Amino acid sequence: MAASLEITRPPNRISQWPLTCERTTVLSTFRFQAWSNPTRYGKERLALVVIETDGQLSRIRDLTVHDPRAAGEVVTETFDYDGGRQVTAYIPPDPPEAVVFAGDGQLISQWGGVLEAADVPSTMIVGIHRQADETLRLHEYSPGFDPERFAAHEEFFVGDVRRWARSRFGVALPTERTAVFGVSAGGELALAIGLRHPDVYGAVFCASPGGGYRPPGVMPGSIPRAYLVAGTLEPFFLENATRWAVALRDAGADVVMTERAGSHGAFWREEFPLMVAWAFGP
């Protein structure tokens, strides 16, 4: 049975509402379909929302919708990994020339607007959402705490999510146009993933890394380029970033190490387009 439905309350802070949709009931799942504004590559895109329910509307599972605050699209999908893990991708308005995979995806995937405002190549952001539990987040992001959990997340991050980006959006860029990005504990993840997979990620973007993962005694033979940044008002994280910059340079890597006047998190968003310009610019 199909019916017309108008959604007037914006879930997950998506701002293009109301949407007039067609509703189809499939078992315990409602599927809402609506046409968004022409966005991606000049073509009209279908916005699909899947909301799980037990007799009443519950939580969004999948969402593709045009956000008028940015010219691109934000797409969120839930994977089976770890009982249901979300991944959010920012799709730029022009065909992507570069792609950045990031931890803490619910944060970093929302930074597409700052890239659009800068003179940088068109860049797709694929953000893997973090664990709500901080201890479990650390165990996924830093390899020394729980190697088994880290390895499972690594396989999801490097394998499943990249395959999804390729099949869903047709984006499969070469190593030199692919980066891994993280902030705080996510900075440790970016460093660990980059060192383990230099054939996949040509650059590591690392802001204010934690201290749980330190440079190994013997560096791998192939190391991605690295851009590190930390604040003068966060001495612990500045020390960690500097330690990594020195170790990577000593191993022959191309490294940028920048200090910003600020505390933890104060400058990450503004630094992101500088990282992208450095790695993917002319």
HUQUIZI-V314642 format. One line per field, one symbol per residue. ss: DSSP state (@ for helix, = for strand, . for the rest). psi: psi as a letter, one per 30 degrees, with the letter a starting at -180 (. if undefined). A space follows every 50 residues. Layout:
ss=???
psi=???
This chain:
ss=.======...@@@.....========..=======....@@@...===== ===...==========......=======.@@@.=======......=== ==..@@@@@@@@@@@@......======.....@@@@@@@@.....@@@@ @@@@@@@@@@@@@@@@@@@.....@@@======.@@@@@@@@@@@@.... ..=====.................=======...@@@@@@@@@@@@@@@@ ....======.......@@@@@@@@@@@@@..
psi=kklkkkjfkjlggkfillkklkkkkjcgkkkkkkkllkdjhglkkkkkkj jkliflkclkekkjkkjfflfalkkkkklfkhgjkkkkkkjlflkkflkk kklhffeffggeefeeflillkkkkjjkklkekeeeeefefkffeieeee eeeeeeeedeeeeeeeeefgjillefgklkklkbefeeeeeeeeefhffe jfkkkjkhklgfjlklejllekkllkjkkllfgieeeeeeeeeeeeeeef ggljkkjkkkjlajffgeeffefeeeeeefl.
